Amino acid sequence: MKKKVVGLGEVLWDHLPERTCLGSAPANFAYITTLMGDQGIVASQDSPGLEALRRIEELGFNVDYVQTDQHRPTGTVKAELDRKGLARFEIALPVAWDSLEWTIEWQQLAESAVRMDLYCVGQNVIRSGWREWPAVGLLFLVVWSAAASAAQNPSAKHATPAKVSDRDAYVGNQACAGCHSAIYESYQRTSMARASGPAIDGFMPAEFTHKSSRVHYRIYSENGRAWLSFDRPGDPELHGTRELLYYIGSGRRGLTYLFETDGFLFESPVNWYANKQIWDTAPAYQAAREIPLNLPAYTSCLRCHVSGMQVPAEGTDNRYPEPPFSHNGVACERCHGSGRAHVSGGAIVNPAKLTPTRRDDICMQCHLEGKAAVERPGRHAYEFQPGDALSDYIRYFLLVDTKGSGLGAVSHVEALAQSQCKKKSGDAMSCTSCHDPHRSPSADERVAFYRGRCLACHGAAFGGKHHPDHPDCTACHMPASPSTDVAHTEVTDHRIPRRPQISPQLLQNPDATSSFSLPHLVPFPDTQTEPDARDLALAWDSVVGNGMSVAEPQARELLSKAVKQSPDDPALLSALAYSEHRRGSTEHARELYQRALAQDPTLVDAATNLGVIEAQTGDLQSAMQLWRNAFQRTPAKSTIGLNIARAYCAAGKFSEARTFTLRVLEFNPDLPAARQLLQFLNRPRQAAATDEVCSRTSLRP
């Protein structure tokens, strides 16, 4: 039976007279047992150079529990033989193993551990006087138990993370201030700390008329509360107010507000765009001719601007408990995990001591967008916690052309991956190589701050001769240019080009080009990994849904293959059903919708579209039941409410039709189809009167 073996302690470099190689008793012990057919795991410490970590991985070890130190080097031992042939050792101090910590990852594994086989403890762990030494037996158990799980399920790389409801609640930034007062004070002034809060705290007065819609907007305060008013001159039916409850965005690049309608949370139809210092309608609605008051505050947006986000009610997109989040802005615990145990002397996540992948995941949870993002079955991106593997929750994909070059506007993480700095530095470079997560340099400090970050790698000598009269490295090597995806904003080129230019690939939107060969979707950040069939199929479906209709056959083919592999996956079934529905395969679509809803009755799009099929084939009763259930959970989806209202209208039930039309207008008061239907329902008619306005049904938006 295969044993699982743990080497706990130092990893070091042995400097021998003839060569330098990896050493330490724990690593050698695990390596030898691996050669004998057992499974070895090293739980140790490495420095930012990470060469030792890479070498350990090459030898086939599990390195998920190796810590890294940002300040101390990997240990070294100089070995020599004296004249009598006896070995003498010189151990360098201080080194990375001196900062071994009992981390939350080890603690979580310890709690689930059941048994172990063999372990070896390095003497330098004992020498370091590690305070957690009485619990070291438990630590052996931790690492070994994880190895057992991996051996029994070779495809499972990570332990199944806990659900959001199982996590410790946040304690808030103030709890950190007592011990970390300087960091607390500097962080409070950063954009991340100010990313959200009560609307009145982020209040910015505004008044303007949107040209395309002719709607006049005003943001004002009254009795300590913030309000949005809207009206269209000459249109007496369009006017109203919404109380603004929260702000989103620090204002450095932009800002908007959130309001509620009947318990559902929505984004304001107007935004502040800091680059141009103007107010305008929300992104993608600059040319809209109607006021967009039904923009749900999705978790995908909220989770990256708030802390302690509550989960929406089941089956809804934006019906959050009150309050929707427990802490303003991006709190300390968004990067360090819950501090509940730490304030009592327990462990907390230190991103710098995680493996490079887990470290980078913390930034990527919000600063990576990709061309498509696919949540894992039964998981949500907002469940991610620092120390987890982000890929356990969500998978990202990029579009590349046939030569492998990226296409379309990209997020900072994707652009950085294309830079020569990152390619040559590898895992040693991360977001924090250039950005201090605890402080933002002032305008006066900015040039010197970032120049210092550049010269940390390139050296002062290079800086002294490379345009010394132009010290702002970012002006040439990280220029900002207008974004093609979001109006009035700029993107900073994190590809760090050698010469000051913007590549068309950074700013081009491939969906807008007149002709191009079908590109490829590749997973990110690990572009060499073969993507899961389910994820790839849903990624292509997302790309098609976002406008690349030429890829619809490709998406349909992949969805069909994925459904054969995962016949009970509701996301796959619903996506394939819609694709079949669009091309006229109604009966096949019906079957797929029904299978999807049997697995997940909360799927709004599947219910809406199945209702359309039932209505068109004469089963109006089934259609109405599907639509009413869906509309109750998503009243801002106007097409569903209009389907119900039109069905009642066509049946001559005008009172019921009017009730649902008014419900649509409660959330979307400027929708032309709903306003037209209400006008029809309000005019005198015979009991059996009908009109073509009552006879249309719609698929998902």
Buried (B, 14 or more C-beta within 10 A) or exposed (E): EEBBBBBBBBBBBBBBEEEEEBBBBBBBBBBEBBEEEBBBBBBBBBBBBBBBBBBBBEBEBBBBBBBBBBEBBBBBBBEEEEEEEEEEEEEBEEBBBBBBBBBBBBBBBBEEBEEBBBBBBBEBBEBBEBEBBEBBEBBBBBBBBBBBBBBEEEEEEBBEBEEBEEBBEBBBBEBBBEEBEEBBEBBEEBBBBBBBBBBBEBBEEBEBEBEEBBBBBBBBEEEEBBBBBBBBEEEEEBBEBBEBBBBBBBBEBBBBBBBBBEEBBBBBBBBBBBBEEEBBBBBEBBEBEBBBBBBBBEBBBBBBBBBBBBBBBEBBBBBBEEBBBBBBBBBBBBBBBBBBBBBEEEBBBBBBBBBBBBBBBBBBBBBBBBBBBBBBEEBBBBBBBBBBBBBBBBBBBBBBBEEEEBBBBBBBBBBBBBBEBBEEBEBBBBBBBBBEBBBBBEEEEEBEBBBBBBBEBBEEEEBEEEEEEEEBBBEBBBBBEBBBBBBBBBBEBBBBBEEEEBBEBBBBEBBEEEEEEEBEBBBBBEBEEEBBBBBBBBBBBBBBBEEBEBBBBBBBEBBBBBBEEBEEBBBBBBBBBBBBBBEEBBEBBBBBBBBBBEBBEBBBBBBBBBBBBBBEEEBBEBBBBBBBBBBEBBBBBBBBBBBBBBBBBBBBEBEBBBBBBBBBBBBBBBBEBBBEBBEBBEEEEEEEEBBEBBEEBBBBE
